[in-house]
Amino acid sequence: MLAGSVIRRAWRTARLKVLTDEEFASPLGKRVYDLRHTCLTNWLNDGVPPAQVAEWAGNSVPVLLATYARCISGQLSDLKRRIEAGGGLARAPLRG
């Protein structure tokens, strides 16, 4: 058994080593419990449709977006490119 303070220090050190400064300052994986939130945020940032993420997470879309809308980042340039190309936004890019 480890004391909570030991786990928190190890977790903080790991986050410092693997996250960018911006990510470290964000709530991304702030606590070990936050791994679920990190996973859902990453799925949204990778372009998985919110309805699918909500289903996998066992949430409704409104609950998911109320929690995660402020965490979605990195898609603006792709969305602008797709709009300017005349393709609209009807189809999300497939990501492997």
Buried (B, 14 or more C-beta within 10 A) or exposed (E): EEEEEEEEEEBEEEBEEEBEEEBBEBEBBBEEEBEEBBBBBBBBBBBBEBEEBBEEBEBEBEEBBEBBEEBBEEBEEEEEEBEEEEEEEEEBEEEE
